[in-house]
């Protein structure tokens, strides 16, 4: 990936992510499926002006969905758990 603005696709706004952000200084992002940890770290540091300590990633497989007789799957996606060492990210102010 060349462009850092393609790496981060948006925040993952769930209850679990909100608790992690308050208690453990971790922020959860939805990222490009081909992005690696180094690119994710560089993108977060550049876009939000914070210091990143660690990045963990997880691939989320699509769920089975059904519409009438037709059965399909939602898209697979990738999630990144970013641990911050300096600074804070507040999505309410950023948006």
N, C-alpha and C positions, 0 to 999 in steps of 0.2 A: 504494500500500500504506500502510495506516495503522499497523498493529501491527508493531513491530520484531521480535517473536518469530516472526512468520510468514515473515520474509525468509530467515533462515538455517535450512536444513533439516537440516544436519549436516555433519560434517567429511568430506572425501574422503581416506580412509586408504589410500594406495597407496605403493609404493616411491618413485616419482617425487616425490610430495608430501612424503614424509619427508626425502628429500635436499634438496628446496627449502627446507624448514623449517630444517634444520641449517645449510646453506651460505649461503643468500641471505635469511634472515629472512622468507620468504614462507610463507603459510598458505593451504591450498586448502579451499574450502567448496562444498557443494552448496547452491544457493540457489533461491528461487522464480523461475520462468521470467519473470515480469513485473517483477521487482525491478530497479531501476537502480543505478548505481554509488554515488550519493549515499546511497541507502537502505541499501545493503550496508555502506558505511563507517560510517554512524551506528549500525547494528545491532552491528557488531563492536566498536566503541569502547564502546558502552553495556554489552554483555553480558560482555565480557572485560576491561574497564578497561585498554585499551592505546591507543596512538596509531597511527593508520593513515596511511601516507604515500601509497599508491597502490592503486588497484583496477583489475584487468583482468578482463574476463568473456569466456566462450566458451560458445556453444550446442553441446550434444552431441546429435547426432541418434540416434534409436533404432536398434538393430540388428535385422536380420531374424532371426526365430526360427521354428522349424518344430516342430510337434507332430503326428506322423503325416502326414496329407495336408494339414492346415491350416497355412497360412503366415501369420504375423502379424509385428508389430513391437513392440519394447519402447518405452516412452514416451521422448519427447525430454526433456532436462533441461538445466539451466544450471549452469555452474561459475564460481567467482570465485577469482582469484588475488589475495590481499591481501598487500601489502608493509607490514611494520611498521617504524615509526621508533623507537618506544619500547615496552618491555615484551616479554613472551613469552607464548605460549599453549602449554600442555602438556595435550594431550587426555587423557592418562592420569590427571592430577590432577583435571581438570574433570569427568570422567565419574564 
